[in-house]
Amino acid sequence: MQIVIKRCLDIVVSALALLVLAPLLVLIAVLIRCDTFGPSLFVQRRVGRYLEPFHIYKFRTMQDRNAEEIDPLNEGVISSGSDPRITRIGRFLRTTSLDELPQLFNILKGDMSLVGPRPVLEEQVEAVPDKFMERFVVRPGLTGLAQVHGRRSLGWLEQLELDVRYTERASVWLDLRLMLATAYVVLTFKDVYGSTERNWRQYRKGKCQQDSGETK
């Protein structure tokens, strides 16, 4: 029953949000096109529930599309607020999290949920230890425990621990609480940019070095 209610909530909220925010979505798309050459949307392949791939939608925030491939989630290797690749409108979109709004389409389609672990890249799955694979039994979310408890300042393993904690405690009531907490985090601009010291690439590299017998 909880699963049915959660999916109904996803459909109703995402549909209403898209309807209400339609003028804002169009305005942002136009501003992006006026600010720099290139498409307004950034589309990328991600991994969802049960490791099924899907294409996620975001507003483009960087001048070079290839650069955005390197910084796909604004999680992992995080571009600082002064990164010259980030466009003027892109910096505003990231600070306010408005670049994530196109994911409402993903939620309506069923690729994602309003609340859940953030969707990861296919290569990031290789950096997820077995004990954290439980995070993939639920739909990825627009927000989640990691996004309201440290957001982009968290290390890779810290994010995974919170993801698994959510899957173990998931409920409609918890989702509602996390959505309210997310509104506070977004409105107060907490942890918009994070550290590059503890990202998934460095974690995976460290694991590979250990596996090969290399030490620092």
Order of alpha helices (4+ residues) and beta strands (2+ residues): alpha-beta-beta-alpha-alpha-alpha-beta-beta-alpha-alpha-alpha-alpha
